[in-house]
Amino acid sequence: MAEQDGPASERGSELVDRFLDRLWLEAGLSDNTLAAYRRDLQRFGGWLGEQVPLDDVVREQVLGFLAAQMRRGAKPRTIARQLSTLRRFFRFLLEEGRLADDPCREVEAPRLDARLPDTLTESEVEALLNAPDAGDPLGMRDRTMLEVMYATGLRVSELVGLPLGQYRQDAGYVLVTGKGGKQRLVPLGEEALGWLARYLEHARPVLLEGRASDRVFVSRRGSGLTRQAVWYRIRKYAEELGIEKPLSPHTLRHSFATHLLNHGMDLRSLQMLLGHSDLSTTQIYTHVARERLKSLHASHHPRG
């Protein structure tokens, strides 16, 4: 079948809209996640064509679509995500009574190798934390952001969206609103608390220049920061230090998790700190820690 954009029919478009509305109401998914679901369903609908309604799909068509994605060169992880979208969508249609049988039944996702997050060593993190010029308001802001990210494991989106009212200096924690609107308390270490106190007293007022903002971290224009801006600053300091590892906006989050495991934290506690709804999401860090142990063994054991 020729692949086109868009759902298979006007009826299909309405079903997709209702499905996404249900996800938004019940699961509180982000706009980005909902947009990804819509793209997957539009691609599937475009592959089906105008003559096949989404609520008349059978298992052979699901298999045919996934095979077509493989021929197009889609990666196994992409195909697994598309199948996950279809499973959730057809489960919705079953609950609505629009399908008698699940077309995704007995359709297996491609096997995925565990993708280990990129992490920095503790010495690399220390160098990165010391990279900003704390004598400059922007440098002090950046140093404080890096300290908070490494101390808490916050997602970049959680960091830039952190309201001033959710930072409790006297109690030593931040109240974080994560995915799906779920809140969690995350403690701050003494180092991060100290930098936050200095930044809020000395650097933030300079950056705001009398303007009002409810965000902890602000830009030179007095507005809230974007995820892209934080990523740019992290990459800038890493390049200045000559760190050649592939970095992502979550590198400090991954490093935070891995270093805690290396120092003996249990998975359940780490899951709570990271805000993972499922322990299986946290378990990938055990692979990272295991790789670190293997590396240490190979380096230091006489017969390594």
N, C-alpha and C positions, 0 to 999 in steps of 0.2 A: 504494500500500500504506500502511496505517496504521502509524505509527512507534511502537514500544513500547520499553521498556527490556529489556535482557537478551539473551543469545545466542539463536539460533533454536531450540536444543534442548539436552537434557542432553549429547548427543554433541558438540554445538558448544561447550558450556562446557568439556568435557574437552579438546577440541582447542586452545581458547584458552589454557587453563592450561598445556598441554604446550608450546605456542608461546612463552609468556612465560617458562617455565622454561628453554627453550633460549636465549632472548635473555639471560637473567640469567647463565647458565653461560658462554656463549660471548663475549658482548659486554660483560658487567659493567655493564649499564645501571642507572641509579639507580631508586629506587622511584617517583619522580615520573614518569620517562619510561615505565616499565612500566605505571603506572596510566593514562597517556595512551593507550598502545596498547590497553589493556583497554577504556577508554571508547569509543574509535573502533570497536572490533570489536563491542562491545555495541550501539552505535547501529546498525551495519550489520545485525547479527543481528536486532535489534528491527524494523528496516524489512523484512527478508525475511519475518519471521513464522515460525510453528511448522512450516510444511509444507516449508520449503526448508532442508535441511542445509547447513552452511557448506562441506562438501566436495563439494557438487553444484552450486556456483554457476557461472554462465556469464557471458560478457562483457556481455550485454544487461542483466543484473541489476546489475552494477557500474555501468554507465552510468546505469541508472535510479536507483540510490541517489544518485549524485553529482548528477544532475539534481534530485532531490528536495531535496538539501541547498541547492542554489542557490535553489530556490523558497522555502525557509524563510528565506532571507536570509543564509546562511552566507558568510563572506568568502572570497575566492579563496585566501588563505593557509591557512585552515582546511580547505578542500576539498583543497588540495594535500597537506596533512599526512595527511588521511584516506586519500587514494589511496596515499600512501607506506606507510601502515600496512597497507593491503590488499595491496599488492604484496609486502611482506615476509612477510605471513602466508601468501599463496598460494604464494610461493616455498618456504616451509617445507612446505606440504602436497604440493607437487610432489616435494620431496626425500624425503618420507615415502612417496611412491607412492600418495597418496590422490587425486591429480588427474592426469588425462591431458593437460590443456591449461591454460595460464595464463589465467584470465578477465580479467586486467589487461593482457594483451598488446594493444598498439596503443591503449590508453586514455591520452590525453594529459592532463597536469595543466594547470590554468588558468595563464595567463601572469601572472607576478608582476613588479611593478615593484620594483627594488632599494629596500629600506627602509633609509634611512640612519640609523645610531644617533645619538641625541642626544649632543652633546659640548659641553664648556665651552671657552671660550678660555683661553689660558695665564694671562691676567690674572685671569679668573674663578676658575680653579683656585687661583691664589696667594691670592686673597681668601678662598676656602673653607678653605684650609689654615690661614690665620691666624685664622679665626673662633673656634675653641674657646679658652676661658680656660685656658692651660697651668699657671696657678698652682693650679688645683683638680685633684684626682686624676682625676675623670671627664673634665675638660677635657683633661688631659694624655693620657689614654687615647684620647680622640677625635682629638686632634691626631696622635698616633702612628698610629692606624688610617688616617686620611686620607693621611698621608705614605707609609705602606706601600702602600696601595692605588694611589696615583698613581705610586709608584716601581716597582711590580711588575706592575700590571695584573691582580692577582688577582681572581677571581670572589669575590663576597661570601661564598658558601658555603665557599670555600677559606680566606678570611680568618678567619671565625669558627671554623673547624675546625682552624686551624693549631696543631699541638702544639708545646710549648716545646722538645722535643728535636729538632725539625726546623729550628730557627733556629740558624744557625752565625755567631755574631758575629765570630769571628776570621777566618773565610773570607769574610764579607760576603755571604751568600746565605741563602735559605730553600729547603728541600726541600718542594715542594708536591705533594700528592696530588689530582689532578684527576678529571675524568669518566672512568668506567670503571676507576678505580683506578690510572690511569697517573701516574707521578711525573716531575717535571721540576725542574731547578735554576733558580732565578730570582735574579739578582743584585740587591743593594740598593745604592742610592746612599749617599753619605756623610751626606746630610741625614736620610734614613730610618734609617740605622744609629745616628746620634746620638740621634734621638728614641726609638728602641727601647731604647737603653741607659739613658736617663733614666727612661723609663716603667717598665722592669723593676726599676730600683733604687729609685725613689721612689713611683710611683703604684700599681703592681700590688700590692705588699705591703699598702698601706693598704686597697685594695678587698677583698683576700682576708681581712684581719683574722685571720691565723693559719690560715685554711682552706687545704686543698690543692687544686690544680687543675693539669691537664696542658696547659691551653690558654694560649696567649700572651695573648689578650685576654679579660678577665673582666668580669662585671657587678658592680654595687654589692653584690649578695648573694653574690659569690664564685663564681658559676656561670659557665659558658660563655655567650657572647652568642648571640642568634638573628639570622638574616638580617633579620627584621622590625625588630629593635632598631637595627641598623646603619642601615637605610634610614630609620627615624624620625629618627635623629640627623643624617644627611646632609640630609634635607629641612628639618629645623629650622634648621640653620645657613644653608642656601640662602635660606630665607624671611627670616631676619634680615638677610641681605645684600641682599635685594630681587632675587635672581636669579629671573626669571620664566620661564625656559626649562623645558619639561617634563623632569623628571628621572626617572631610574630607578635601581634599586640598582646598575646597571652603568655609570652615567654616567662615573665616574672611570676605569673600565676602558676604555671607548670613547675617552675623552679621552687617556689614556695611549697607546693605539694610534695615534690620529690625529696626536698631537703628535710621536711618534717618526717616523712616516712623513714628516711635514712637515719634520723635521730631517734626513731622508736615510736612515733605516734601511731595509734591504731587506726584502721580504715574507717570505722564508724565516726570517730571524732573528726577525721579529715573530711568525711562526707558532709558533716554539719557545717564545718567552716567554709567549704567550697560552695555549699548550697545545691548539691546534687540531689535530685529527687530519687535517684536509683543508685544503689551501691555499686552496680556493675559499671557505671560511668567512672566512679572513683578508682575501681580496681585496675584501670590501665596504668596507674602510677606504680603499682607493684611491679609491673614489667620494667619500668624505668629504674626503679630501685634495684631490681634483680640484675639489670645490666651493669649498674654501678658496682655491685658486689662482685660480679664476674670480672670486671676491669681491675678492681683492687686486688682480687685474688691473683689474677694473671701478673700484675705488676710486682707483688710483694711475696708471693709464695715461692719457695726455692724450686719447686717443680711446676710452677704455673705456666 
